[in-house]
Amino acid sequence: MEAVLKTRGLLSLPPNPTRARSLLNPSQGLKQRLFASKPLGLNGLSVSYKRVPSVVAKPNGLFPEQKSFICKAEAAAAGDGQPLIGETEKKPKFLGIELVTLKKIIPLGLMFFCILFNYTILRDTKDVLVVTAKGSSAEIIPFLKTWVNLPMAVGFMLLYTKLANVLSKKALFYTVIVPFIIFFGAFGFLLYPLSNYIHPEALADKLLAVLGPRFLGPLAILRIWSFCLFYVMAELWGSVVISVLFWGFANQITTVDEAKRFYPLFGLGANVALIFSGRTVKYFSNLRKNLGPGVDGWAISLRGMMSIVVLMG
């Protein structure tokens, strides 16, 4: 009887199924501990975390509330005459160029034309005026460039730096260019007609007799100081008004794309200005030939050319 009972106990199922499953799979608990989803920290401890549910995007990318808000905003913008979302405002153009750009480029081109027109007249006049003056010669030019032009250029740049820290851009531009215009007008109508009275020719002759012909160049600067001042101002017009004032002003108000498109046209306008200024100088040169005897042709031609310089300035 005992043998039968032992055999029956081995073959019959236990009353608790869960316990039987653990008996059949004894390593299930070890497997769960080895392959647990909790990551280990730096010190070997387990770190628990919770999974954040991801936001499911709509197929069209917008929720119904966002759609209705954008539609209302577009309707309001259309009612006010403003461009809709994704649309750019169309600016008026002329010959494929926006009118806003033309309002900057056309005045800049005219300014560059006038500045180079004046520079050509002044450049052609200053050399002839200094070399052909009484008591002077071509050897005066190296002394002018070294001992007069260079110090005045350095002094002007120092003064310009001081003024740039004090004045506004507009006030700085007019403060620099107005003295040039006043001087050239005063030279044609006052300084040159009075040159026989304001030039110390007697003092220069005495110093030349004492110092010798080696000092002919420096003494010529003293002899015709008003002509030398005209020479220096004409040189500064080319280096200051063109290089500093104009290009500094142009770079301030134009963008990079506009500069790429229109700066080459400024160079073309410069060549046109040289043609017109050359014709002007030739006209006044021929005018001196047709004057009667005893008439100072230089005074008349300088008065006419300096009037044009002031007008262009």
C-alpha positions in Angstrom: 0.0 0.0 0.0 2.9 2.3 0.8 4.4 1.7 -2.6 1.2 2.6 -4.4 0.8 5.8 -2.4 4.3 6.9 -3.2 3.8 6.2 -6.9 0.5 8.1 -7.0 2.1 11.1 -5.3 4.8 11.3 -7.9 2.4 11.0 -10.9 -0.4 13.4 -9.6 -0.2 17.2 -10.3 0.3 19.5 -7.4 -2.6 21.7 -6.3 -0.8 25.1 -7.0 0.0 25.5 -10.8 2.3 28.5 -10.2 4.5 26.6 -7.9 4.7 23.8 -10.4 5.8 26.3 -13.2 8.5 27.5 -10.9 9.6 23.9 -10.3 9.8 23.2 -14.1 11.7 26.4 -14.8 14.0 26.9 -11.8 16.3 29.5 -13.5 13.5 31.9 -14.5 14.2 34.3 -11.6 17.9 34.3 -12.3 17.2 35.1 -16.0 15.0 38.0 -15.0 17.8 39.4 -12.8 20.5 39.1 -15.4 18.5 40.7 -18.3 16.6 43.3 -16.3 15.8 46.6 -18.1 17.1 48.8 -15.3 20.5 50.4 -16.3 23.3 50.5 -13.9 24.7 53.7 -12.7 28.3 54.8 -12.4 28.7 53.2 -8.9 27.0 50.0 -9.9 23.6 50.8 -8.5 20.5 50.4 -10.6 18.9 53.5 -11.9 15.2 53.5 -12.5 13.5 55.7 -15.1 10.2 56.1 -16.7 9.5 56.1 -20.4 8.2 59.5 -21.7 5.4 59.1 -24.2 6.4 60.6 -27.6 4.1 63.2 -29.2 2.4 61.8 -32.3 2.6 64.3 -35.1 -0.4 64.9 -37.3 -0.2 63.8 -40.9 -0.4 67.4 -42.1 1.9 68.8 -39.4 -0.6 71.1 -37.8 -3.4 70.7 -35.3 -6.9 72.0 -36.1 -6.5 74.8 -33.7 -3.3 76.0 -35.4 -4.9 75.8 -38.8 -7.8 78.0 -37.8 -5.4 80.5 -36.2 -3.3 80.8 -39.3 -6.3 81.1 -41.5 -7.7 84.0 -39.4 -4.2 85.7 -39.4 -4.0 85.4 -43.2 -7.5 86.8 -43.6 -6.7 89.8 -41.4 -3.4 90.5 -43.2 -5.2 90.3 -46.6 -7.8 92.8 -45.3 -5.0 95.2 -44.2 -3.2 95.0 -47.6 -0.2 93.1 -46.1 1.5 90.2 -47.8 0.3 86.7 -46.7 2.5 84.2 -45.0 5.1 82.8 -47.3 4.7 85.7 -49.8 7.2 88.6 -50.3 6.2 92.1 -50.9 6.7 93.2 -54.5 8.7 96.4 -54.7 8.3 98.7 -57.8 11.1 98.4 -60.3 12.4 100.4 -63.3 14.5 98.6 -65.9 14.7 95.6 -63.6 16.1 97.7 -60.7 14.2 98.6 -57.6 13.3 102.2 -57.2 14.7 102.2 -53.7 18.1 101.2 -55.1 17.9 103.8 -57.9 17.4 106.6 -55.4 20.8 105.7 -54.0 22.8 104.8 -57.1 21.8 107.7 -59.3 22.9 110.4 -56.8 26.0 108.5 -56.1 26.9 108.3 -59.8 26.3 112.1 -60.2 28.5 112.8 -57.1 31.3 110.7 -58.5 31.0 112.4 -61.9 31.2 115.9 -60.4 34.1 115.0 -58.1 36.2 113.5 -60.9 35.3 116.3 -63.2 36.7 118.8 -60.7 39.7 116.7 -60.1 40.7 116.6 -63.7 40.4 120.3 -64.1 42.4 120.9 -60.9 45.1 118.4 -61.8 45.6 119.9 -65.2 45.7 123.5 -63.8 47.9 123.1 -60.8 51.0 121.9 -62.6 50.9 124.5 -65.3 50.2 127.3 -62.8 53.2 126.4 -60.6 55.7 125.6 -63.3 55.0 128.7 -65.5 54.9 131.2 -62.7 57.5 134.0 -62.5 60.6 133.0 -60.6 59.7 129.3 -60.6 60.5 126.2 -62.6 59.8 122.4 -62.7 62.2 121.7 -59.9 59.7 123.2 -57.4 57.4 120.2 -57.7 59.6 117.7 -55.7 59.9 120.2 -52.9 56.2 120.8 -53.0 55.4 117.1 -52.8 57.9 116.4 -50.0 57.9 119.5 -47.7 54.4 120.9 -48.2 52.0 118.2 -49.6 53.0 115.4 -47.3 52.9 117.3 -44.0 49.5 118.8 -44.9 48.1 115.4 -45.9 49.2 113.9 -42.5 47.8 116.9 -40.6 44.5 116.7 -42.5 44.1 113.0 -41.7 44.7 113.7 -38.0 42.2 116.5 -38.1 39.7 114.2 -40.0 40.1 111.6 -37.3 39.3 114.1 -34.6 36.3 115.4 -36.4 35.0 111.9 -37.1 34.8 111.3 -33.4 32.8 114.5 -32.7 30.6 115.2 -35.7 27.9 113.1 -37.4 28.4 111.6 -40.8 26.5 114.3 -42.6 28.1 117.1 -40.8 31.6 115.6 -41.3 31.0 115.3 -45.1 30.0 119.0 -45.4 32.6 120.2 -43.0 35.4 118.6 -45.1 34.2 119.5 -48.6 32.9 123.1 -48.1 36.4 124.5 -47.3 37.7 123.1 -50.6 34.9 124.7 -52.6 35.4 128.1 -50.8 39.1 128.1 -51.4 38.9 127.3 -55.2 36.3 130.0 -55.6 38.3 132.5 -53.6 41.5 131.6 -55.6 39.9 132.3 -59.0 38.3 135.6 -57.9 40.6 137.0 -55.2 44.0 135.3 -54.7 45.1 135.1 -58.3 44.1 138.7 -59.3 45.9 139.9 -56.2 49.0 137.7 -56.6 51.2 140.6 -57.6 50.5 142.2 -54.3 50.5 139.3 -51.9 53.6 137.4 -53.2 56.9 138.5 -51.5 59.0 138.6 -54.7 61.5 141.2 -53.4 62.2 139.1 -50.2 62.6 136.0 -52.3 65.1 137.7 -54.6 67.2 138.9 -51.6 67.3 135.4 -50.1 68.2 133.9 -53.4 71.2 136.2 -53.8 72.4 135.3 -50.3 71.8 131.6 -50.3 72.6 130.8 -53.9 70.8 128.9 -56.7 70.7 125.7 -54.7 67.7 127.1 -52.7 65.8 128.0 -55.8 63.1 125.4 -55.2 62.4 126.3 -51.5 62.5 130.0 -52.2 60.1 129.5 -55.1 57.6 128.1 -52.7 57.9 131.3 -50.7 57.7 133.5 -53.8 54.5 132.0 -55.1 52.9 130.7 -51.9 49.3 131.1 -53.1 50.0 129.0 -56.2 51.6 126.4 -54.1 48.6 126.4 -51.8 46.4 125.8 -54.8 48.7 122.9 -55.8 48.3 121.3 -52.4 44.6 121.8 -52.2 44.2 120.2 -55.7 46.3 117.2 -54.5 44.2 116.8 -51.4 41.0 117.0 -53.5 42.1 113.8 -55.2 43.2 111.9 -52.1 40.7 113.2 -49.6 37.4 113.9 -51.4 37.6 110.9 -53.7 39.2 108.2 -51.6 38.0 109.2 -48.1 34.7 111.1 -48.4 33.1 109.6 -51.5 34.0 105.9 -51.1 33.5 106.1 -47.3 30.0 107.5 -47.9 29.2 105.0 -50.6 30.2 102.0 -48.5 28.0 103.2 -45.7 24.7 103.4 -47.7 25.1 100.5 -50.2 24.9 96.8 -49.5 27.4 94.2 -50.8 25.1 93.1 -53.6 24.5 96.7 -54.8 28.3 97.3 -54.7 28.9 94.3 -56.9 26.4 95.5 -59.4 27.0 99.2 -59.5 30.6 100.0 -58.5 31.9 99.0 -62.0 29.4 101.5 -63.5 31.0 104.2 -61.3 34.3 103.5 -63.0 32.6 103.9 -66.4 31.2 107.2 -65.2 34.7 108.3 -64.2 35.9 107.9 -67.7 33.0 109.9 -69.1 33.8 112.7 -66.6 37.4 112.8 -67.8 36.2 113.3 -71.4 34.0 116.3 -70.4 36.6 117.9 -68.2 39.3 117.5 -70.9 37.0 119.3 -73.4 36.4 122.1 -70.8 40.1 122.7 -70.2 40.7 122.7 -74.0 38.0 125.3 -74.4 39.5 127.7 -71.9 42.9 127.2 -73.3 41.7 128.2 -76.8 39.9 131.1 -75.2 43.2 132.6 -74.0 44.6 132.6 -77.5 41.8 134.7 -78.9 42.2 137.5 -76.4 43.6 140.8 -77.3 47.0 142.2 -76.2 47.3 143.3 -72.6 44.6 141.0 -71.3 45.5 138.4 -68.7 44.2 135.2 -70.2 45.1 133.2 -67.1 42.8 135.3 -64.9 39.9 134.9 -67.3 40.3 131.2 -67.8 40.9 130.6 -64.1 37.8 132.5 -63.2 35.7 130.5 -65.6 37.2 127.1 -64.6 36.9 127.8 -60.9 33.3 128.9 -61.3 32.6 125.4 -62.9 34.5 123.7 -60.0 32.4 125.5 -57.4 29.2 124.7 -59.3 30.1 121.0 -59.6 31.2 121.0 -55.9 
